Amino acid sequence: MKTVVIVGAGMGGLATAARLANAGYEVAVFEARPQVGGRIGELRRDGYRFDTGPTLLMMLEPLERLFADLNRRVEDYLDLALIDPSYRVYFGDGTVFDSTPNIARMTREIARKISPNEVPGYLRLMADLSAMYHAVVPAFVRRQYDSLADLFTPYQVGLLLRHRLLSNLWWRVGRYVRDPRLQMLFSFQTMYLGLSPKDALWVYGVLTYMESGEGVWYPRGGMHRLPEAVARIAREEGAQIYLNQRVQEVLIESGRAVGARLASGEVLKADYVVINADAPTAYRELLPPTPYATRNFRNSCSALMFYIGYTEPLPHQLHHNVYFSHDFEANLRELFQENRVPSDPSFYTCLSNRTDPADAPAGCENLYVLVPVPNLTGEDARAAAPRVLQTVIERVGLKRERMQFVEMLTPHEWQAMGLWQGAAFGIAHTFFQSTAFRPSVQTPFRNCYLVGASTQPGNGIPMTLISAELVAQRILGTWGRKA
């Protein structure tokens, strides 16, 4: 029986463990933290429950494929709820807009809140994004890359030209909808890939389609139920998962992975090693020196998080809410060009107790706040936190005396979780850090692989699950070259 050591129990590591255990491999997962899930964590305090990282799920297909490949049904492990409206948007000019994947309701909302003249452009945008999404995912995302030649096949070049994938997202969205509010609404999603929508490629409009076309989902009980469900399946398949066990280094002999050494000094021998850690951190701290260890990756921005126990109802808030800066373009410039905490930041709030009432005591709210801020190469978000929190209080309409507690997470804590430079969303999706240019799941060492958000195909839960597919296919020899 072939043996596999997996470093880290994030979604990528757990999904890889489940797939390989199902294939008959002896799998052991070692996680430094006391809970599985990586960034998909949770916080419980004084009767409140918060998701600490991702708060929604888009693009269900990779999750459904994982369960189907393992002969399971999603509904036997998770109760997924479609959140509709997807979120409520508060624009700087006072407009309040409810975004929904329901085309009929969305057209009415645009006509009523923005302008009837924008409806045809919205419909064309969704149609073109749908066509691009269904072409791009199989051709560029769910794909193994061994060289740049795998990126520029005649078919892929044809798609690049047909859909103009490398044109500018901000400019292209503006060709469909003229109102700047809609331009913001249909492009801001790239901020969570570490990119300004003004600098992003048109291909990342697929995020808008995932959100506005297919909708956003939430597992009842919280996002942490996702890694718990995959961990349960991995264990059912025979994988062993060890918590509070930090891997110190991956052992390489003659260019091949042969196991790992724990922080305790214990040596674990294995035929394969899979590293579910941020790629820059893995190359700098877990593996022998390679050019990747000194590569100057461009990182995403970070996130300043507030978890607020609030003792009064906030009836104007939905499950998901987005607050745009009064000057969105200044917000983007300060964050992505000047590398400082925006003076008037855009931010996101979540109240999961809208869907799971047990997440907060009766009459109270579990208010989650995410503010995009620079990573540790920029202005220190800790120093700016009181100012940012005051902005949140004023825009959401909070009363300080009703704030039972405020827990905070800064880029320093993200870095402590293993995210290089405290970049909460991993390495950024620039052109030269995407597709074949992004760190491969195959490391330079034989039988040693990477899985997760900073490897191919990219950031986010669906991409991480596809990354696990790619790693399993490499090890099992079911796609491309054998390991």
N, C-alpha and C positions, 0 to 999 in steps of 0.2 A: 504494500500500500504506500503510495506517494504521500509525503508529509508536507504541510504548508504552515508557515508562521505568518500571521497577518499582524502588522503593527498598527494598532488603532482601530477602535470600534465605532467610527463614524458610519454614515450610510453606505459609503463606498466599500469600506472594509467588511461590514456586515453582509452586504449583498454579495460580495465576492466569496465570503465564507460559506454562505448558503448555497451558492451555485457549485462551488468545488466540493463541498461535503456531499451534495446531492449526486455528484459525479463519482463518488467513491473515494475521495481523498481524505486523509486524516488532517483535520484543520484545527489550529489553535490560534485564538485571537487574544492579543494582549493590549489592554487599554490602561493608560496612566491614570485616568480619572475614575471617580467612584460610580459613574453611570455611563451607559452606552449613548451614542448619538452624536458625539462631537459637538458641532455648533448647534445642533438641534437639542438644546437642553431645556430644563425647566427649573423654575424657582417657586418655592412654596414658603409663605410667611403669613402668620396671623390670620389664617383662613382664606388667603388669596393664593391663586395659582397663576403663574405667568409662563408663557413660552419665552425663552431667553434669546433665541436666534430667529430662524425663519418662522413665519406665522401663517403661511398659506402654501398651497400646492397647486402648481399649474402643470399642464401637459401630463395627463394621467397615464398615457400609453406605456412609458418605461416601467412604471410601477405595476401596471396590469400585466405586462410581459414577464416581469420577474416572477410574479405569483403563478402565472400560467406555465412558465418553464419548469417550475417546481411542483406542478400539479396541485396548486392551491387556488382558492377563491379569495379575492380581496375582501369580500363581504363577510367571510368567516373570521377575519382578523381585525378589520377596520370598518368603522361607520363613517363614510365620507359624506359630507354635506356640501352642496353647492351654495356658495355665499352670493346672494343676489338681492340687492345691488352688490357688485363686486366691492365698491368702496364709494364713500362720499368725498367729494373734492371741494375744498375751500380755496378759491382763487383770491389773489391779493386785492382785486377790486370789489370783493364782497359777494361775488357770484358763488352760489352753492349748487353743485351739480352731482347727480347720482349716476355713476357709470355702471352699465349693465351689459352682459353678453347677449341679452334679449334684443335682437335687432329692432323689432317694432317699438319697444319702449325707449331704446336709445335714440331712434330717429325723432320720437316725440320730445324727448328731453333736449336734444340739440335744437330742434325747431323752437321750443318754448324758452329755453334759457340762453341760447346763443343766437341763432338765426336760421330760418327755414332755408336760406340760400346755401347753408353748409351741409345740408343733408345729402345731396347727390355726391359731393366729394367724400363724405364719410363712407357711403356705400361703395364707391369705387375703391377707396383705400382698403376696406375690409376684403373686398373681392381679390385685389391684387396681393395683399398680404397672405391670404389663404393659399393662393396659387404658389407664392414663393415658399411658404412654410412647407407645403407638401412636396415641393421639389428639393428643398435644401436639406431637410432632416435625413432622408436616405442617402443623398449624394455627398454630403459634407460632414454630417454629425455622426451618424452610426456607421463609422468607417475606420478601418485600420490604416495608419500612415507609416510606411517604412522609409519613405523619401519624399522629396518635393515632387517627384514625378507622379506620385499617387494623387497629388492635388490637381495637376493640370492635364487631366485626360481630355480628349476631345469633347466628351459629354459634359464634363464639369465646366470647361471653358465656354461651351454653348450656354449653360445655365448662367454663368457669370454675365455674359453679354445680354441674354434674353431678359433677365430680371434686373440688370444693372446693379448687381449686388454690391459693388464697390463704390457706388455713389454715396453722397452724404445724406444721412438720415434726416437731419433737421430740415435741410433744403427740400428733400423729396416729400416729406410730410406736408410742408408748406405749399407744395404744388396741388395737394388734394384739398386741404382745408386752410382758409386764409386767416381765420380768427386766431390770434396768438394763444388764446386759452386752449383751443383744441390742439394747436401745434404742441403745446406743453403736454397735454393729456396723452397724446399718442406718441410721445418720444421720451418722456422722463424715465421710463423703465431702465434705460441703459445706465443710469446712475448707480444701480445695484450690480452692475458689472464693472464698476470702477471707471466708467467713461462718461464724459459730458455728451449729451445728445447732439451737441453742436459739432462734436468731433467723431461721432460714431458712424459706422458704415450702415448703409441702407439694409443690409442683410439682417441687422439686429432688430429691424422692425418685426421679425418673427415673434419677439417678446410681446409686442402689442397684440399680435394675433392670438397668442396663447392666452392672454389676459382678457381681451375684449371679444375674441371669437369663441374660445373654448371655455372661458370662465375660470374662476379661482375656487379652490376646494379646501375643506378643513376637516381633519379627522376628529370626530367628537372625542372629548377627553384631552385634546391638545396635540400639538405637533409631535410631542415626544412619543406618542403612541406609534408613529411610523417606525423609528428605529427599534422600539420595543417589539413590534410585530415581526420585523425582519430578523431580529436577534432570536425571537422565539422559534421561527422557522429554521434558522441556522442550527439551533440546539436540537430541534426535532430531527434534523438531518445528521446529527452526530458531531457537530462542531463544538469545541470547548471555548468558552469566553471567560477570560480572567480579568477582573477589574483591579484597580489600584496596583497595576504591574507595568512599570515604565520600561520600555526597551531603550537601552543605552546606545547600542550600535548594531548595525547589520554586518555579519561576518562574511567577508569575501576572500576566497582562495582561488588563485589562478584565474581571476576574472569571472568567477562564478559565485553566486550566493550559496552559502552552506548552512546558514542559520542566523541566530541573533543572540546578543548578550543583554540580559536584563540589568537594571540599575543595581540589583542585589548581587550581581556577579555571576548569577546562574547562566550557563550556556545552553542554548536550545539548538539542536541540530535539525535541519530541514532540507528537503529537496528544492523547495521554492520559498521565496520571501516576497510578500506583498506589503508595500508601505502605504498606509492610509493617513498620510500627513501632508501638509502644505509642501509643494514641490521644492521651493527654495530652502525651506527648513530641512527637508529630507536630505538634500544634496549637501547642505552645510554641516549638519549635525549627526546624521546617521550613516552616511556612506563615505568610503575613501575619496580622496580628492579627485575631482574631474573638472573640466571646464565649466560644467553647470554650477559648481560651487562658487564660482566667482562671476557668473553671468549677472549682468545688471538688469534683472527683470524689472519691468515697470509694474508697480503694484496698483491695486485698486485703492480707492479712498477707504476710510474706516467708518465707524459708526459710534456715536455717543448714545448710550442707551439709558433711559430712565424707566424704572418699574415703580409705579405709584399706586399705593393703596388709598383709594379715595372714598370718603364716607358719605357721599351724596350722589344721587343719580345724575347722569349727564345725558339727558334724553335726545340731544341733538347729534350724538355720536352713533355711528353704525359699528359693525364689527371691524371694518377697515376704513380708515380715513386718511386723506392726503391733504396737507396744507402747503400751498405754493407760496413762495416768497412774493412780496409786493413787487420786487424787481428780479424776476427769475434769471434773466441773462446776467445780472450782476452776481447773483447767487452762484451760477455756474463759473463765472470768471474767478471769483474769490476762491472757490473750492478747488477747481481743477487747474487753473493757471497760476494763481498767486499762492496756492497751497496754504490757505489759512481758513480758520473757522468763519463762515459767512456772517456778516453783520446782521442780516435778516434771513435766517436759514429756512429752507423748505424742510418739512419733516413729515413723518408718518406716525399715526397712532392706531392702536389695536385694542379692542375690548372683547376678548374671547368669551366673556360672560354673556355677550349677546346671544351666542350659540350654545354655550355651556354655562347655565346660571350658577352651577356649583363652584365656578372659578372665583367667585367673590361672595362675601357675606351678603345677606339680604339688604337691599337698599344701597349697596356699595358698588364700586367699579374697580376692576383690575386694569388700570390704564398703562399700556405699554407704549413707549415713545422711542422712535428711532430717528436720529438726526445725522445725515451724512456729514462727516468732518474729515480733515486730512489724516492720513496715516502718520506714523511717528517721524517721517521725514519733514513734516510741516509743523504748523503752530500746535502747541500743546493744548489738546481739547480739555484736559483737566482744569487748566487755569480759566478757560472760557466757559466751563460748565454752569456756573451760577448765572451768567448772562443768558446762556442758551435756555436754561430752565425758565427764566423769567419770561422769555419770548414765548415759550410753550404755554405758560400759565396765562399770559395775556390773550393769545390767539385762541386757545381752547376754552377760555373762560373759567379757569379754575380758581378756587379759594384756598389760600394757603392753610387756613385753619381746618380745612376738610382733608388735607393731605396727611393721612395717618403715618405714612412713611414714604421715603424715596430711596430706592436702591439704584445704584449707578454702575455702569460698566463703560470703561473708556478704552481707547486703543491700547493702553498698557496691558489691560486684562486680555484683550484679543491676542496680543503678542505672547502673553503667558500661556495661552492655549496652543501655542505653536504656530501662529500665523505670522509670517515674516513681516516685520515693520508694523505689526498691528493692523494689517490690511484685512478688514473684516470679510471682504469678498474675494480674497485670493489675488492672484496676478490678474492684471487688467486684460480685457479682450481687445487689445489693439490688433491691427492687421498682422504684425509680426509676432503676436502671441495668440494666434487663433489657428484652427485646423492643423495642418502639418507643421506649422511653426511653433505650436504650443508644446510644452514638454510631453513627450510620448509616454504611454503607459509602460513601454519597455525601456528600462534604464540601460546604460552602457554595460552593465554586468549581466551575464547570462543567468536566467532563472530568478531575476530580481525585477519587480514591477512596481509601478506607482498607480494609485487609484485615488480619485477625489477631484475637488473643484479646480485645482491648479494644474491638472493634467488634461489631456484630450478626453472628451470634446470641450469641457468647460465648466463654468460655475452654475450652481443651482442644483436642487435635488434631482430633477429629471436627468440632467447631464451627468451627475455623479452616478446614477443608476446605470446609464449607458456606459460610463467608464468602467464599471464593474463587469458589464457584459464583455467589453473589449479585453479586459485582463483575463477573464475566464476563457475566452476563445483562444487567446495566446497560449495559455497553459495547456488547455485541452487539445490544441492543434486543430480546432474546428474552423479556423479562418486564417488564411495566410500562412506564414511560415510557422513551423512548430517551435516550441520553446527550446 
